[in-house]
Amino acid sequence: MGAFDGRGMAEGEFCIVCGGPPPLTSDRLCEACLRERTQLSVIPERIQQERCSKCGFHEIRGRWSEIGADDLADLRIRANLRVEDRAKQVSVDFAVEEIDERTNRLHVNVSGKIENCDFSDSHEVLLQTSNAVCPTCTRKAGSYFEAVMQLRSAGRRLSKSELKSLRDTLDEMLSEMEADQMFFISEEGPVTGGWDLKLGSKAMARRWARNLVRKFGGTVKETSTVVGANDGIEVTRLTLSYRKPAYGIGDVVRFRKHLWIVDSWQKDGPILKKMERFERSGASWRDMEDSVVICPESEQFIVEILNRDSSAVEVMEPLDYKVVTVALPYDDDIESKTVRIGFIQGEWLALPSRRT
């Protein structure tokens, strides 16, 4: 049997329905009979969906997600539209008409080719939304949590700025991760010396703890408590206690009678860089308990060099705006127009480069 354009049709062939002459389809139908018996697309007149009345997330293939109106309409159309198997070069366009808060009218246009004939359909679909409560909001309402995260510091209270910088890393982590229904905060607030959070997921707590150690150093102590049983399986609750060091990267500390700069973190403790000469050394968290912060990174300043010679530079110190002379650091770059300084042991000192 030849193509529908009539090429290669045998003499005397006719439409098996109406008896019409060629050109015919591969099923021996004329174009009129093909169109009468073929529908390009089918879609229900009404599509029902669920939206959480508390958080506004929509149920999508068993998961609850935040999604825009156009993307949601596109998803519902794709899930419900059925197109003739023989159709080729299919194109689907739609427009969303809002009727009220719970109802949208979808105007759907479908075009394509069947047996080299152009077909097109237009549909009007009511997309109706019912209120529901997603599992996450149900758990939140019941104060459900799987893990407790305790933010502390070694031997001191965390400042408000430190708490904010620690807490912000959780929001950053969640924004970069694929949405998970269990990744929620059930409760949080200040406690003596720090901040506590009740989290919906043990995996979320452990991942955040790793991020905190990677960025701020410190240690994490993990304990697990049995809180019940489900079908004979113990249900446990996790407590993670993160202890931030009293020092941060870039701080100048006194350690074993010498001045060092905290250069980076490793699993067992910080990497230190000596102030007076090129020397790097690792230290354990326990060793560093006796260290003292002499000049935190926040109290260091990058200033312009006014004059320089082979051993020192003149700069304007940033507090009293007086010209002072400071000795060059051991890794001085002769081409540099600036130098980092800090007020250490009663005088302004130049600090080695932060480059490792």
Residue pairs with C-beta under 8 A, 6 or more apart in sequence:
1 9
1 24
1 26
1 28
2 8
2 9
3 26
3 116
4 23
4 24
4 25
4 26
4 31
4 115
4 116
4 117
5 23
5 116
6 22
6 23
6 24
9 22
9 23
9 24
13 22
13 24
13 28
14 20
14 21
14 22
14 24
14 28
15 21
15 24
15 28
15 29
15 30
15 33
16 27
16 28
16 29
17 29
17 30
17 33
17 37
18 30
18 32
18 33
20 30
20 32
20 33
21 30
22 30
23 30
23 31
24 30
25 31
25 34
25 115
26 115
27 34
29 37
31 117
34 114
34 115
34 117
35 117
35 119
38 84
38 114
38 119
39 84
39 121
40 83
40 84
40 87
40 110
40 111
40 112
40 114
40 119
40 120
40 121
41 81
41 82
41 83
41 84
41 87
41 110
41 121
41 123
42 81
42 82
43 77
43 80
43 81
43 82
43 108
43 123
43 125
44 80
44 125
45 124
45 125
45 126
46 125
46 126
46 128
47 76
47 80
47 106
47 125
47 126
47 127
47 128
48 128
48 130
49 58
49 59
49 72
49 76
49 127
49 128
49 129
49 130
50 58
50 59
50 129
50 130
50 131
50 132
51 57
51 58
51 59
51 129
51 130
51 131
51 132
52 58
52 59
52 64
52 131
52 132
52 133
52 134
52 137
53 131
53 132
53 133
54 133
54 134
54 137
54 141
55 64
55 134
55 136
55 137
56 66
57 64
57 65
57 66
57 134
57 136
58 64
58 65
58 66
58 67
58 72
59 132
59 134
60 67
60 75
63 179
63 181
64 134
64 135
64 136
64 181
65 179
66 179
67 75
69 96
69 98
69 104
70 96
73 94
73 96
73 104
73 106
73 127
74 94
76 106
76 127
77 92
77 94
77 106
77 108
77 125
80 125
81 92
81 108
81 110
83 90
83 110
83 112
84 112
84 114
84 119
86 114
86 115
87 112
87 113
87 114
87 119
88 112
88 113
88 114
89 112
89 113
90 110
90 111
90 112
91 110
91 111
91 112
92 108
92 109
92 110
93 108
93 109
94 106
94 107
94 108
94 109
95 106
95 107
96 104
96 105
96 106
96 107
97 104
97 105
97 106
97 107
98 104
99 105
99 126
101 129
102 128
102 129
102 130
103 126
103 127
103 128
103 129
104 126
104 127
105 124
105 125
105 126
105 127
106 123
106 124
106 125
106 126
106 127
107 122
107 123
107 124
108 122
108 123
108 124
108 125
109 120
109 121
109 122
109 123
110 120
110 121
110 122
110 123
111 118
111 119
111 120
111 121
112 118
112 119
112 120
113 119
133 141
134 181
135 181
136 181
136 182
136 184
136 200
139 184
139 186
139 200
140 184
140 186
140 200
143 186
143 187
143 198
144 186
144 200
145 186
145 187
145 198
145 199
145 200
145 237
146 182
146 199
146 200
146 201
146 202
146 205
146 237
146 238
147 198
147 199
147 201
147 202
147 204
147 205
147 206
147 237
147 238
147 239
147 240
148 196
148 197
148 198
148 199
148 205
148 237
148 238
148 239
148 240
149 196
149 197
149 199
149 205
149 208
149 209
149 240
149 242
150 191
150 194
150 195
150 196
150 239
150 240
150 241
150 242
151 158
151 163
151 166
151 167
151 194
151 195
151 196
151 197
151 242
151 244
152 158
152 193
152 194
152 241
152 242
152 243
152 244
153 162
153 193
153 194
153 243
153 244
153 245
153 246
154 218
154 243
154 244
154 245
154 246
154 285
154 289
155 246
155 289
156 193
156 246
157 193
157 194
158 166
158 193
158 194
158 195
158 244
162 244
163 190
163 194
163 195
165 216
166 195
166 212
166 216
166 242
166 244
167 195
169 208
169 211
169 212
169 215
170 185
170 197
170 208
173 207
173 208
173 211
174 183
174 204
177 183
180 201
180 204
182 200
182 201
182 203
182 204
183 199
183 200
183 201
183 204
184 199
184 200
184 201
185 197
185 198
185 199
185 200
186 198
186 199
186 200
187 197
187 198
188 195
188 196
188 197
188 198
189 195
189 196
199 205
199 208
202 238
205 238
205 240
206 222
206 238
206 240
209 220
209 222
209 240
209 242
212 218
212 220
212 242
212 244
213 219
213 220
213 242
213 265
213 267
214 265
215 265
216 244
216 245
216 248
216 265
217 244
217 245
217 248
217 249
217 265
217 269
217 270
217 285
218 242
218 243
218 244
218 245
218 285
219 242
219 243
219 285
220 240
220 241
220 242
220 243
221 240
221 241
221 243
222 238
222 239
222 240
222 241
223 238
223 239
223 241
224 236
224 237
224 238
224 239
225 236
225 237
225 239
226 234
226 235
226 236
227 235
227 236
227 237
228 234
228 235
229 235
245 270
245 285
245 288
246 291
246 293
247 253
247 262
247 270
247 288
247 291
247 293
247 296
248 262
248 296
248 297
249 262
249 263
249 264
249 265
249 297
250 261
250 262
250 296
250 297
250 300
250 354
251 261
251 262
251 293
251 295
251 296
251 297
252 259
252 260
252 261
252 275
252 293
252 294
252 295
252 296
252 300
252 342
252 344
252 351
253 259
253 260
253 261
253 262
253 272
253 288
253 291
253 292
253 293
253 294
254 260
254 291
254 292
254 294
255 272
255 283
255 287
255 288
255 290
255 291
258 274
258 275
258 276
259 274
259 275
259 276
259 294
259 344
260 272
260 273
260 274
260 275
260 281
261 272
261 273
261 274
261 275
261 351
261 352
261 354
262 270
262 271
262 272
263 270
263 271
263 272
263 273
263 280
263 354
263 356
264 270
264 271
264 356
265 271
266 282
268 282
268 284
268 285
269 282
269 283
269 284
269 285
269 286
269 287
269 288
270 282
270 283
270 288
271 280
271 281
271 282
271 356
272 280
272 281
272 282
272 283
273 279
273 280
273 352
273 356
274 280
274 281
275 349
275 351
275 352
276 330
277 330
278 330
278 331
278 352
283 291
294 344
294 345
295 342
295 343
295 344
299 342
299 343
300 340
300 341
300 342
300 351
301 318
301 340
301 341
301 342
302 338
302 339
302 340
302 341
303 315
303 316
303 317
303 318
303 338
303 339
303 341
304 315
304 316
304 337
304 338
305 313
305 314
305 315
305 336
305 337
305 338
305 339
306 313
306 314
306 315
306 316
306 323
307 313
307 314
308 314
308 328
308 334
311 327
311 328
312 325
312 326
312 327
312 328
313 325
313 326
313 328
313 339
313 350
314 323
314 324
314 325
315 323
315 324
315 326
315 339
315 341
315 348
316 322
316 323
316 324
317 323
317 324
317 341
317 348
319 343
324 348
326 339
326 341
326 348
326 349
326 350
327 349
327 350
328 339
328 350
329 339
329 350
329 351
329 352
329 353
330 352
331 352
331 353
332 339
332 350
333 353
339 350
340 350
340 351
340 353
340 354
341 348
341 349
341 350
341 351
342 348
342 349
342 351
343 349
